[in-house]
């Protein structure tokens, strides 16, 4: 892609141009373990599609050779040709999966008061359930995205959500905290398997210029809906107890899983073509009918190996990936600190009950909405204006400001934790913190996409792993920090760490020195 062509794409479209999700695609040419014969072209508009129809017509057909099939023009079986109604039905179902997982990350904590009494456990033991959930999200997408290439997205949506729902049942029936911790880990594993595919589903259904709205909705679901579930969970805990938080989640998830076979369809074009080819072979008895991807796709074992190892390789060898992964990981960890701390802070300082504490989490949604507005109306115009001269670094304008804002909002949160300070000031600080985290998330996502192009799925998998590992680790020491340092100084320490990381986007904005040293980023930007 030339720079003039790339300059016309907005933030979400750059991601869509390369069909990026928080997993890997087998068409990445960055890994020598996949040969030329196993790569799909990066110019394909359908993820891992077979060749274009005109290419088929130009190939001389051999009697004993394979008969490659592809969609004809306006083929209704092609996911890109689904009706608008079907596309949006599938999209909203997929986004709901992400929102469900985001909401359940925080609803769990609202049940702590009655859970600790019922299971006779400590606050720390209950908190481990929050961390194991994040751990499941960290490691699973490295493996499950490869399975979607082999078996398609639709079966994984069904299976993962059934398992996800059953884990809520397991928590609801648990008689000890160890059962809860195990179930929460498996819940994270299952939930991440579905939510990691949503970006790819959107790429399957919409052309690049059509994906701005659904990708924006996905971003809000992933970050903002974390604050929606606790609104209901807080009042549920007060009236019915912590188990009913899980029962309600179980019911919603199982109803959703039952609707997936009715409302959703397979959207991965390569899988659809493979199924058509298998049907033709069975009906005609001619085994030469094949989808090209059947001969080009790497083995499942190789896909899993590459998916699991390449993100670590890029994080170790690429300063760009390492710096931004640590930065977004820290911001994500702060979100988990807030999830862990909001309950004790508002109960202790302002005598909030569980229902009122749940209402505080609306600040997560408000922060995400404000962050999205800033991105659309400030960052995108700046990118279109300065991309020609700045290149990918034009993605970092709002990130530079929000990095400083993140530190400032944490200082505000730290020194407003007094009973004499109105509770609304804490809510404002949380809103600003989440607004900053959301803007940083989008900036890192789009900047890595611009820098690494067809290699970006590996870079994004690395930052996804970093985010969720920070999300796993931070809650494990948050309560102890508050006990030892008080709310003021513990949050002040987080604020100073945020301030120390604020120069990250500035250092790359001044000039693409580090990016120019990378063979991966240099190749991607120059293509």
NUKOL-955037 format. One record per atom (N, C-alpha, C): x, z, y; residue in three letters. Coordinates in steps of 0.02 Angstrom, whole numbers, plus 50000, padded with zeros to 5 digits. Example, Ala and Ser with C-alpha at 12.3 -4.5 7.8 and 13.67 -1.06 7.14 Angstrom:
% residues 2
506605039049716ala
506155039049775ala
506605039049835ala
506425035449888ser
506845035749947ser
506455039450002ser
END
This chain:
% residues 527
500425000049941unk
500005000050000unk
500445000050062unk
500294995750110unk
500694995550171unk
500485001250217unk
500915002750265unk
500765008150311unk
500155006550354unk
500075000150372unk
499494998250413unk
498844999250374unk
498854997750309unk
498264998750268unk
498115006150260unk
498645010050249unk
498545017150236unk
498305020750299unk
498485018050357unk
498285021250419unk
497535021150429unk
497185016550396unk
496465015950404unk
496085020850360unk
496425024350316unk
496085028950270unk
496045035850301unk
495485039250291unk
495445046150314unk
495715050750261unk
495685057350273unk
496005062150228unk
495755061550157unk
495105061350147unk
494845061050079unk
494985054350048unk
495005049050088unk
495105042350060unk
495805041450032unk
496305044850062unk
496985044350034unk
496985047249963unk
496635052849955unk
496595055749888unk
496235050949841unk
495695047849867unk
495295043549824unk
495665037149805unk
496095034749850unk
496475028649837unk
496875029449773unk
497115035449760unk
497525036549701unk
497145040349646unk
496485041149654unk
496065044549605unk
496355051349586unk
496475055549634unk
496815061849621unk
496315067249603unk
496495071249554unk
496145077349538unk
496685082549527unk
496485088749512unk
496985094049502unk
497245093949431unk
497315087949404unk
497625087149340unk
498085081149344unk
498245077949289unk
498695072349291unk
498365066249262unk
498615060349280unk
498385054149250unk
498965050949214unk
498805047349160unk
499335044549119unk
499665038549151unk
499375036149207unk
499665030349239unk
500235032049287unk
500405038449294unk
500965040249336unk
501605036849313unk
501925032849354unk
502535029649333unk
503145033949342unk
503045040249362unk
503625044549377unk
503965047249315unk
503655046649258unk
503925049749199unk
504165044449149unk
504785044549130unk
505055039549085unk
504775040049014unk
504425045449000unk
504155046148932unk
503555041748921unk
503285038748975unk
502755033748967unk
503055026948984unk
503035022348938unk
503345015848948unk
502895011348989unk
503165005449005unk
502775000649045unk
502124998749011unk
502134998548944unk
501534996548909unk
500985001748911unk
501155007848930unk
500655013148930unk
500415014849000unk
500615011049050unk
500415012549118unk
499835008149140unk
499355011249174unk
498855007349209unk
499115005849279unk
498885000449309unk
499144998649375unk
498865003349428unk
499275005349477unk
499035009749529unk
498545006449576unk
498464999749571unk
498014996149615unk
497314995549586unk
497224997949525unk
496564997749494unk
496075001949535unk
495474999449546unk
494965003349581unk
494565007549535unk
494645006649469unk
494305010849420unk
494835014449382unk
494755021149376unk
495285025149345unk
495405022749275unk
496025020249262unk
496245018049197unk
495775012849167unk
495535008449209unk
495095003149186unk
495494998049147unk
495134993749113unk
495464987949083unk
495634983049139unk
495844976949121unk
496054972249173unk
495444969349207unk
495564965949264unk
495014963049301unk
494724957049262unk
494074955449274unk
493764949949238unk
494154943449244unk
494404941949305unk
494764935649313unk
495404935449273unk
495694941449261unk
496304941649221unk
496144939849149unk
495574941849125unk
495374940349057unk
495304932849047unk
495004929749097unk
494874922549090unk
495524918649089unk
496044921249121unk
496664917449125unk
497114918549065unk
496944923349022unk
497374924648964unk
497204919948907unk
497684916648878unk
497554912448820unk
497354916848761unk
496794915348730unk
496554919448675unk
496864917248609unk
497154921948574unk
497454920648509unk
496954922248455unk
496964918248402unk
496484919248348unk
496544926148317unk
497154928348307unk
497264934848275unk
497364940348326unk
497384938648389unk
497514943648440unk
496884947448460unk
496954952748498unk
496374956748518unk
495944953048569unk
495294954448568unk
494834951848617unk
494664957548665unk
495004957648722unk
494914963148769unk
494254962248807unk
493894967748813unk
493254967548849unk
493324971148915unk
492874969448961unk
492854972749026unk
492154971949053unk
491994975849106unk
491344975149137unk
491294968449173unk
490704965449169unk
490574959449208unk
490354961649278unk
490304957049324unk
490104958649392unk
489404961649392unk
489334967149429unk
488694970749435unk
488444973449369unk
488894974649322unk
488694977449257unk
488404984449267unk
487784985749246unk
487474992349257unk
487814997849217unk
488214996049167unk
488575001149128unk
489195003649163unk
489424999949213unk
490005002049253unk
489795007849299unk
490115013549295unk
489925019249338unk
489915017649412unk
490335012949434unk
490325011049505unk
489675007449524unk
489315004849474unk
488695001149486unk
488075005249472unk
488155011749457unk
487575016049449unk
487165015949513unk
486515017349507unk
486095017849566unk
486315023649610unk
486145023349674unk
486315028749720unk
486025035349696unk
485405035149671unk
485085041149647unk
485475044249589unk
485685040049541unk
486055042649483unk
486735045149505unk
487075041549549unk
487725043749572unk
487695050649604unk
487205051749647unk
487155058149681unk
486905063649635unk
486505061949586unk
486295066949537unk
486895069449498unk
487305064749474unk
487905066649437unk
488385070549481unk
488475068149543unk
488945071449590unk
488735078649605unk
488095079649620unk
487855086349637unk
487905091049576unk
487775088349516unk
487855092449456unk
488585094549446unk
489035089849458unk
489755091349451unk
489985096349503unk
489775095449566unk
489955100149619unk
489665107049605unk
489065107249576unk
488765113649559unk
489205117549510unk
489535113949465unk
489995117149419unk
490555120749455unk
490845117449506unk
491365120549546unk
491105126449585unk
490515125749616unk
490225131249654unk
490065137149610unk
489835135949549unk
489675141349502unk
490295145349486unk
490845141849473unk
491475145349457unk
491735149149517unk
491685146249577unk
491925149649637unk
491515155949651unk
490845155449643unk
490425161249656unk
490565166949607unk
490665165149543unk
490765170349492unk
491455173549497unk
491905170549534unk
492555173749545unk
492475180249584unk
491975180349629unk
491895186249673unk
491295190549654unk
490785187849620unk
490215192049601unk
490425197649553unk
490925196249513unk
491175201249465unk
491355207849499unk
491695207349556unk
491925213449591unk
491365217749617unk
490795214749633unk
490245218649660unk
489955223449609unk
490095222349545unk
489845226849494unk
490295232649478unk
490865233249513unk
491355238449497unk
491075245649498unk
490675247649548unk
490455254649549unk
490105256849486unk
489615253049463unk
489255255049402unk
489645253249339unk
490055248149340unk
490455246349282unk
490965251749265unk
491285254449315unk
491795259549305unk
491485265849273unk
490885267649296unk
490535273349267unk
490305271949197unk
490015266049187unk
489725264249122unk
490245263649067unk
490805260449082unk
491325259149032unk
491885264349034unk
491825269249079unk
492315274649083unk
493025271849091unk
493105267249139unk
493755264149150unk
493985265549221unk
494585263449237unk
494855264349305unk
494725258149347unk
494815258949412unk
494755253249459unk
495255247749440unk
495865249749423unk
496375244749405unk
496185240949343unk
495925244349292unk
495725240849231unk
495175235749245unk
494705237549289unk
494175232849308unk
494455226949346unk
494955228249388unk
495265222949428unk
495625217849385unk
495875219949328unk
496225215249283unk
495755209549264unk
495105210949260unk
494635205649244unk
494615200149297unk
494735201949360unk
494775196949413unk
495405192749405unk
495955196049388unk
496595192549381unk
496605187949320unk
496325190249264unk
496325186049204unk
495895179749214unk
495375180349255unk
494965174549272unk
495385169249308unk
495775171549358unk
496205166949394unk
496755164049349unk
497005168149302unk
497515165649256unk
497245159949213unk
496625160649190unk
496315155149152unk
496275148749193unk
496125149449257unk
496095143649302unk
496775140549313unk
497305144549309unk
497975142049324unk
498245137549269unk
498155139549207unk
498505136049152unk
498095130749118unk
497435131449117unk
497025127049076unk
497005119749099unk
496925118349165unk
496885111349186unk
497485107149166unk
498065110249156unk
498655106449135unk
498545103149067unk
498085106049028unk
497955103448960unk
497305099548957unk
496775102348986unk
496105099448976unk
496015092749010unk
496365091449065unk
496285084849097unk
496515079249051unk
496985080649006unk
497195075548958unk
496655074148907unk
496265079348890unk
495725078348842unk
495185073748871unk
495095073948937unk
494585069648967unk
494765062348960unk
495415060848957unk
495625053948946unk
495455051548876unk
495485056148829unk
495385054448759unk
494635054448741unk
494265059448766unk
493575060348744unk
493055059348798unk
493275058548860unk
492805057548915unk
492645064048950unk
492345063449010unk
492185069349050unk
491535072649026unk
491045068749006unk
490375071348991unk
490385076648935unk
490715075348878unk
490735080648826unk
491085086948849unk
491605086248891unk
491955092248915unk
491535096348963unk
491125092949004unk
490665096649047unk
490195100949005unk
489925097948952unk
489445101548910unk
489765107348874unk
490305106048838unk
490635111148798unk
490895116848841unk
491245115048897unk
491545120248939unk
491025124748970unk
490455122048991unk
489945126149022unk
489565130448972unk
489495128048911unk
489195132248859unk
489645138348846unk
490295137048838unk
490765142548827unk
490775147248887unk
490755144248947unk
490755148249008unk
490145152949010unk
489565150248993unk
488965154348992unk
489005159848940unk
489255158248881unk
489305163248827unk
489775168948846unk
490275167548887unk
490725172848908unk
490385177748956unk
489905175348995unk
489495179949035unk
489085184448989unk
488835181648936unk
488465185648887unk
488915190948855unk
489535188948840unk
490015193548811unk
490155199348858unk
490235197948923unk
490355203248972unk
489735207748978unk
489145204648979unk
488525208548987unk
488425213448930unk
488655211648869unk
488555215848810unk
489165220248794unk
489685219748835unk
490315223248821unk
490215230848820unk
490555234048773unk
490535241348768unk
491195244548790unk
491685240548807unk
492315243248832unk
492625238148880unk
493085240548921unk
493375236248973unk
493825230948944unk
494115232048885unk
494555227048854unk
494155220748837unk
493545221648813unk
493115215848799unk
492965211948862unk
492855215548916unk
492725212248981unk
493325208149003unk
493925210948996unk
494525207449018unk
494645201148978unk
494545201448912unk
494625195448870unk
494115190148887unk
493485192448895unk
492955187648911unk
493065184348978unk
493325188049026unk
493465185149092unk
494015179849088unk
494515181049047unk
495045176049039unk
494765169549008unk
494375170348954unk
494085164348922unk
493595161048970unk
493255164949010unk
492795162149060unk
493185157849110unk
493765160249133unk
494175156249177unk
494425149849145unk
494615150449081unk
494835144549044unk
494285139249041unk
493685141449021unk
493125136849014unk
492895134049082unk
492865138449132unk
492635136249198unk
493095131149229unk
493745132249221unk
494225127549251unk
494205120849217unk
494035120649153unk
494005114249116unk
493495109649148unk
492925112449170unk
492425108349201unk
492565106849274unk
492745111949312unk
492845110949384unk
493445106549400unk
493945106349356unk
494535102249369unk
494375094749365unk
493815092949335unk
493645085849326unk
493205083149382unk
492965087449428unk
492475085349477unk
492755080049524unk
493375081049548unk
493675076049592unk
493715069249558unk
493895069149493unk
493925062949456unk
493245059849447unk
492735063849437unk
492055061249431unk
491835057749495unk
491995060749552unk
491825057549616unk
492205050949623unk
492835050849603unk
493235044649607unk
492955039349560unk
492665041349504unk
492365036549457unk
491755033049486unk
491375036649528unk
490715034349549unk
490705030749616unk
491175032349660unk
491145029849728unk
491775025949746unk
491685020749787unk
492255017149814unk
492595021349867unk
493215019749884unk
493585024049931unk
493225025649996unk
492915020650027unk
492585021950091unk
491935025850085unk
491705027050022unk
491085030550011unk
491185037949993unk
491795040049984unk
491915046549954unk
492015052250003unk
492005050950067unk
492135056150116unk
491655062050111unk
491005060750108unk
490505066050106unk
490545070050041unk
490535066649982unk
490575070649920unk
491215074649913unk
491785071949937unk
492405075749933unk
492405081849980unk
492085081050038unk
492025086650084unk
491575092050054unk
491035090050022unk
490585094849990unk
490935098449933unk
491365094949897unk
491755098049843unk
492225103449871unk
492545101949927unk
493005106749957unk
492645113049979unk
492055112250009unk
491665118150030unk
491445122149970unk
491245118649916unk
491035122149855unk
491605126149825unk
492205123249826unk
492785126549794unk
493005132749832unk
492935132749898unk
493175138249939unk
492605142549966unk
492105139249996unk
491595142950032unk
491085146549988unk
490915143649931unk
490395146549889unk
490635153149857unk
491285154549863unk
491535161049841unk
491145166749875unk
490905165449935unk
490545170549972unk
489795170549961unk
489525165749923unk
488795165349915unk
488545169849859unk
488895169949802unk
488675173849746unk
488615181349760unk
489105184349795unk
489065191549808unk
488455193649848unk
488165189049887unk
487575190849926unk
487015193249879unk
486945189749822unk
486445191649773unk
486705197249728unk
487335196849710unk
487625201749663unk
487615208849690unk
487715209649755unk
487735216349784unk
487065219949775unk
486525216449791unk
485865219649783unk
485685220449710unk
485915215949668unk
485795216549596unk
486125222849568unk
486745224049589unk
487105229949565unk
486745236349586unk
486475236449646unk
486125242349669unk
485485243749629unk
485115238449615unk
484465239449582unk
484475239349507unk
484915235249477unk
484895234149404unk
485545235849369unk
486085236549406unk
486725238149375unk
487155231949365unk
487795233149347unk
488285227849343unk
488135222849287unk
487825225149233unk
487685220549177unk
487215214849197unk
486745216449242unk
486275211249262unk
486585205849306unk
487145207549338unk
487515202249373unk
487735196949322unk
487965199249265unk
488185194649212unk
487605191249178unk
487045194849168unk
486465191749137unk
486195186049180unk
486165187249246unk
485925181949291unk
486395175949289unk
487055177249289unk
487545171749285unk
487475168049219unk
487365171749165unk
487265168749098unk
486655164049098unk
486105166449126unk
485485162349127unk
485595155949168unk
485875156749228unk
485985150849271unk
486455145849237unk
486995148349207unk
487485143849176unk
487185140249116unk
486795143649075unk
486505140449016unk
485965135349034unk
485585136849086unk
485095131849110unk
485455125649135unk
486005126849173unk
486415121249197unk
486705117249139unk
486975120749089unk
487265117249031unk
486735113148994unk
486115115648991unk
485575112048958unk
485375105748997unk
485475105849063unk
485285100149105unk
485825094749106unk
486445096449089unk
486985091549092unk
486845085349050unk
486635085948985unk
486495079848947unk
485935075648976unk
485485078849014unk
484915075149043unk
485105071849108unk
485465075349150unk
485595072949218unk
486255069249227unk
486735070649184unk
487395067649193unk
487525062149140unk
487995057749156unk
488195052449110unk
488965052149110unk
489245048749061unk
489965047749060unk
490155043149118unk
490655045249157unk
490855041349216unk
491545038449210unk
491935040349161unk
492605037649154unk
492565030649125unk
492715025649165unk
492605018649145unk
492985016849082unk
493605019449075unk
493995017849016unk
493655020348952unk
493345026248956unk
492995028948898unk
492365024948883unk
492005022948936unk
491405018848926unk
491585012248892unk
492125009048915unk
492335002648885unk
492555003648813unk
492895009148799unk
493105010548731unk
492505011248685unk
491985014648708unk
491375015548668unk
491025008848656unk
491015004648708unk
490714997948701unk
491094993948649unk
491764994248652unk
492174990548604unk
492064993048533unk
492014999548523unk
491885002248457unk
491204999948430unk
490714999748475unk
490044997448454unk
490064990148434unk
490424985948473unk
490484978948456unk
490844977848389unk
491364981748377unk
491714981248313unk
491254983048254unk
490854988148265unk
490404990248211unk
489854985248198unk
489564982548253unk
488994977948246unk
489204971048222unk
489794968648244unk
490004961848228unk
490464961548168unk
490774967148152unk
491274967048098unk
491934963948119unk
491984962048182unk
492604959148209unk
493004964548242unk
493564966448211unk
493964972048236unk
494434970048291unk
494384963848315unk
494804961748370unk
494534963948438unk
493884965948441unk
493604968348503unk
493924975048521unk
494224975348579unk
494564981448601unk
494514982248676unk
494524988548698unk
494624989948769unk
495384990248779unk
495604987448834unk
496314987148845unk
496644994048845unk
496274999048869unk
496555005748874unk
496715008448804unk
496385006048752unk
496535008348684unk
497255006648664unk
497515001248692unk
498204999148677unk
498705001548729unk
498465003648788unk
498915005548842unk
498995013048850unk
498495016848827unk
498505024048839unk
499035027448795unk
499395032148826unk
499875036048788unk
499505040648739unk
499845043148689unk
499525047648641unk
499325054148674unk
498825057348645unk
498585063648674unk
499145068848676unk
499565068948625unk
500115073848624unk
500585072648682unk
500755066248696unk
501205064748752unk
500875066448819unk
500215065048825unk
499865066648887unk
499885074148901unk
499765078148850unk
499765085448858unk
500465087848877unk
500975085048842unk
501665087048857unk
501855085548929unk
501685079548952unk
501855077549020unk
501455081649070unk
500815082749056unk
500395086749100unk
500655093749109unk
500945096549056unk
501175103449058unk
501865104249088unk
502275099049086unk
502965099749107unk
503115096749176unk
502795091349194unk
502985087949256unk
502845091949319unk
502285095649324unk
502195099749385unk
502765104749396unk
503015107749342unk
503575112449349unk
504205108749372unk
504305102749346unk
504885098749365unk
504875097249440unk
504285095149465unk
504235093549536unk
504315099849579unk
504035105449557unk
504095111549596unk
504815114049600unk
505205112649549unk
505905114849548unk
506345110149588unk
506225103649583unk
506675098649611unk
506455095949679unk
505825097049698unk
505565094149761unk
505445099649812unk
505845100049865unk
505735105149917unk
505045104649950unk
504785098649957unk
504125097749988unk
503605101249945unk
503605099749881unk
503105102749835unk
503195110249831unk
503815112549826unk
503945119649820unk
503715123449882unk
503885120949941unk
503715124350003unk
502965124850013unk
502625119250005unk
501895119250016unk
501525122849961unk
501785122749900unk
501455126449845unk
501485133949857unk
502065136349881unk
502125143549895unk
501675145449954unk
501645141050004unk
501235142550064unk
500495142850046unk
500245137750012unk
499535137749995unk
499395143149942unk
499885144549900unk
499795149949851unk
499705156649885unk
500105157849937unk
500035164049974unk
499355164450008unk
499135158950039unk
498485158950073unk
497925160250023unk
497985157349963unk
497475158249911unk
497495165449886unk
498085168249879unk
498145175249859unk
497825179949909unk
497875178349973unk
497555182450025unk
496795182350016unk
496515176649996unk
495795176449983unk
495605181349927unk
496025181749876unk
495895186449822unk
495995193749845unk
496465194749891unk
496545201449920unk
495905203449957unk
495605198849993unk
494985200350029unk
494425201749980unk
494385197849926unk
493865199149875unk
493935206249848unk
494565208249837unk
494695214849809unk
494585220449861unk
494725219149924unk
494745224449974unk
494095225350013unk
493685220250017unk
493075220750059unk
492635226650037unk
492545227449972unk
492125232949948unk
492375239749970unk
492995241649953unk
493245248249975unk
493255249150051unk
493455243850088unk
493505244550160unk
492825245950192unk
492325242150174unk
491665242950207unk
491285248950180unk
491395250750116unk
491065256750091unk
491375263050121unk
492045263150125unk
492395269150149unk
492335270150224unk
492435264750262unk
492465265450335unk
491785264950368unk
491325261050339unk
490695259850373unk
490085261650331unk
490195264950275unk
489655267450232unk
489165262050210unk
489435256050196unk
489015250650171unk
488825252150099unk
488215250350080unk
488035250550009unk
488225243949977unk
488105243149911unk
488325237149875unk
487985230849902unk
487345231349920unk
486995225449946unk
487265223250012unk
487395228050057unk
487675226450122unk
488385223750116unk
488765226450068unk
489445223950057unk
489435216750034unk
488945215049992unk
488875208049969unk
488745203350026unk
488375205550076unk
488225201250133unk
488845199550173unk
489345203950171unk
489975202650208unk
490305196250183unk
490215194550119unk
490545188750090unk
490285182150119unk
489745182350157unk
489515176250191unk
490065173550236unk
490515178050258unk
491065175850301unk
491505170650268unk
491545170650201unk
491925165550165unk
491625158650177unk
490955158350172unk
490615151950182unk
490665149750254unk
490575154350300unk
490635152550371unk
491335150050388unk
491845153450362unk
492525151250375unk
492665144250348unk
492395142650290unk
492495135950261unk
492145130650303unk
491535132250326unk
491165127450368unk
491535126150434unk
491785131450465unk
492165130650527unk
492805126650514unk
493135128050458unk
493735124350440unk
493605117050430unk
493035115450398unk
492855108450387unk
492715104950453unk
492375108350499unk
492235105450565unk
492885103850602unk
493355108650600unk
494005107550632unk
494355101550600unk
494325101050535unk
494665095650500unk
494365088850520unk
493705088550522unk
493375082050535unk
493465079950608unk
493395084750653unk
493365082850724unk
494025083850761unk
494515087050731unk
495165087950763unk
495715084550724unk
495785086250659unk
496325083650620unk
496265076150607unk
495685073850587unk
495605066750571unk
495725062150630unk
495445063550689unk
495605059350747unk
496355059450763unk
496675065250756unk
497395065650769unk
497775061550718unk
497565061650656unk
497905057650605unk
497845050250619unk
497245047950635unk
497155040850650unk
497565038650711unk
497635043250758unk
497995041450820unk
498745041250811unk
499015045950771unk
499745046750768unk
500055044650702unk
499655042150655unk
499945040550590unk
500475035150595unk
500355030250638unk
500835024650644unk
501525026950664unk
501565032250703unk
502225034650726unk
502475040650686unk
502025044650662unk
502215050750626unk
502225050050550unk
501845045250523unk
501805044650451unk
501395050250420unk
501555052350359unk
501165057650326unk
501155064150365unk
501675065350407unk
501705071650444unk
501125072250494unk
500775066750508unk
500195067150551unk
499625071050519unk
499685072750456unk
499195076950422unk
499255084350441unk
499775086250477unk
499955093250484unk
499775096350552unk
499435092650594unk
499295095350661unk
498895101850658unk
498325101850626unk
497925107950624unk
498255113250580unk
498625111050529unk
498955115950485unk
499455120150524unk
499795117150573unk
500275120950613unk
499915126450652unk
499355124750681unk
498975129850718unk
498665135050673unk
498395132850616unk
498045137450571unk
498535142150534unk
499165139950526unk
499665144450498unk
499775150550541unk
499795149350607unk
499865154850655unk
499215158950657unk
498645155450654unk
497995158850655unk
497905163450595unk
498165161250537unk
498125165450476unk
498465172150487unk
499075171850516unk
499435178050530unk
499055182350581unk
498805179150633unk
498435182950685unk
497815186250658unk
497445182650616unk
496825185450588unk
496975191250541unk
497535190950505unk
497725196550462unk
497935202650503unk
498285201550558unk
498425207150603unk
497775210250630unk
497305206050646unk
496655208450671unk
496305212450617unk
496305209950555unk
495995213550499unk
496335220250487unk
496995220350495unk
497375226550483unk
497205231950533unk
497155230150597unk
497095235350649unk
496375236150674unk
495915233150637unk
495205234650649unk
494905238950594unk
495335241050547unk
495095245250491unk
495095252550512unk
494695254050563unk
494575260850585unk
493815261950588unk
493585267850571unk
492855269150575unk
492575268150645unk
492995269150696unk
492765268550765unk
492685261350789unk
492995256650752unk
492955249550771unk
492345246450738unk
491915242950775unk
491305240150746unk
491465235550685unk
491035235950635unk
491155232150573unk
491155224650585unk
490825222450637unk
490785215250650unk
491475212250665unk
491925216250693unk
492595213750707unk
492975212150643unk
492865216250591unk
493155214650526unk
492875208150498unk
492225207050507unk
491915200850483unk
492205194750520unk
492325195550585unk
492635190050623unk
493335188650597unk
493715193950583unk
494395193050557unk
494385189550490unk
493925191450446unk
493875188150380unk
493685180850388unk
493215179450433unk
493005172450445unk
493595168250468unk
493995170850515unk
494575167250540unk
495095166250485unk
495175171350443unk
495655170750387unk
495445165250339unk
494805165050322unk
494565159950275unk
494565152950307unk
494425152650372unk
494475146250407unk
495185143550404unk
495665147850414unk
496365145850411unk
496555143650340unk
496355147650291unk
496515145950221unk
496215139250201unk
495595138050222unk
495265131750205unk
495625125850237unk
495805126450300unk
496155120950335unk
496835119750305unk
497195125050288unk
497855124350255unk
497775120850188unk
497245122750151unk
497115119650085unk
497025112150092unk
496605109950139unk
496495102750148unk
497125099250173unk
497505102450217unk
498115099450243unk
498625098350188unk
498725103450147unk
499205102850092unk
498985097550043unk
498335097350028unk
498075092449981unk
498205085350005unk
498025083950067unk
498095077150093unk
498825075350107unk
499225080150130unk
499925078650144unk
500305076950080unk
500205080750028unk
500535079149965unk
500295072449938unk
499655070949948unk
499395064449926unk
499735058749963unk
499825059450029unk
500165054250068unk
500895053550047unk
501225059250037unk
501945059150023unk
502095056249954unk
501685057949905unk
501865056449836unk
501455050849804unk
500925048449839unk
500565042649814unk
500365043249742unk
500575038449701unk
500385038449631unk
500705044149592unk
501195047549621unk
501485053349589unk
501135059849611unk
500635059149655unk
500365065049688unk
499975069549641unk
499675066849588unk
499295071049543unk
499735076449512unk
500365074849499unk
500835079749473unk
500995085049526unk
501105082749588unk
501245087449642unk
500655092049655unk
500045089249653unk
499445093249664unk
499315098049607unk
499495096049546unk
499435100649490unk
499895106549499unk
500495105349529unk
500955110749542unk
500685115749594unk
500385113149648unk
500115117749698unk
499495121249671unk
499105118049628unk
498535121349597unk
498755127049553unk
499285125949514unk
499555131249472unk
499795137049515unk
500145135449569unk
500395140649614unk
499825144649645unk
499305141249668unk
498735144649699unk
498435149749651unk
498295147749591unk
497955152149545unk
498395157649518unk
499055156449514unk
499505161749494unk
499545167149548unk
499555165049611unk
499525169949666unk
498865173649664unk
498315169849651unk
497665173049646unk
497625178049589unk
498005176849536unk
498025181549480unk
498425187749499unk
498995186849532unk
499455192349543unk
499235197149599unk
498975194449654unk
498845198649713unk
498365204349700unk
497805203349666unk
497345208949656unk
497645214649616unk
498165213249576unk
498445218449533unk
498815223849572unk
499035222249632unk
499395227449671unk
499045228949738unk
498475225849751unk
498135227049816unk
497925234349824unk
497575237049775unk
497325243949780unk
497905248849788unk
498435247849749unk
499015252349753unk
499345252049821unk
499375245949850unk
499665245149917unk
499255248949969unk
498595248349964unk
498175251750012unk
498235259350005unk
498315261649943unk
498395268949932unk
499045271449962unk
499575267649954unk
500235269849977unk
500345268650051unk
500115262850076unk
500275260750144unk
499705261350193unk
499105262650169unk
498475262550207unk
498275255350222unk
497635254550240unk
497385247750255unk
497775244550312unk
497975248550361unk
498305245750420unk
498975242650403unk
499405246450371unk
500075243950360unk
500125239150300unk
499695239850251unk
499695234950196unk
499505228050221unk
498955227750261unk
498745221350288unk
499235218750340unk
499575223350376unk
500085221250423unk
500665217950387unk
500845220450328unk
501375217350289unk
501175210250269unk
500545209350247unk
500305202650231unk
500335198150293unk
500165201050350unk
500175197050412unk
500885194750430unk
501375199250421unk
502065197350435unk
502305191950386unk
502095192450322unk
502265187150274unk
501955180550294unk
501335180750317unk
501005174550340unk
501375171750400unk
501605176150445unk
501985173950504unk
502655170850484unk
502965173650432unk
503605170850408unk
503515163950377unk
502915162650349unk
502785156150318unk
502495151050368unk
502285153350425unk
501975148850474unk
502425142950494unk
503095143650495unk
503525137850513unk
503545132250462unk
503255133250402unk
503305128150350unk
503065121350374unk
502455120550401unk
502245113850424unk
502655111450483unk
502885116050527unk
503295114050584unk
503955110950561unk
504255113850510unk
504905111350486unk
504845104250459unk
504285102650428unk
504195095850402unk
503945091150456unk
503605093750506unk
503325089450559unk
503875086650604unk
504415090350613unk
504945088050658unk
505275081650634unk
505275080750570unk
505575074650543unk
505575074850468unk
505485069050437unk
505415068850364unk
506085069050328unk
506515073850348unk
507185074150319unk
507155075850244unk
506805081250229unk
506755083350159unk
506365078350117unk
505845075550148unk
505455070450111unk
505865064350096unk
506305062450143unk
506715056550134unk
507215057350077unk
507385063550060unk
507865064750006unk
507535064149937unk
506885063949935unk
506525063749872unk
506415056549850unk
506625054949790unk
506505048149765unk
505775046949751unk
505405052249733unk
504695051549719unk
504315050249784unk
504415054549835unk
504045053849897unk
504255047449934unk
504895045849934unk
505135039949969unk
504835033649939unk
504815033349873unk
504525027549839unk
503795026849855unk
503425032549855unk
502705032349866unk
502545030049937unk
502895032749986unk
502745031150056unk
502935023950072unk
503455021350040unk
503675014550054unk
503285009250017unk
502855011249970unk
502475006249932unk
501865004149970unk
END
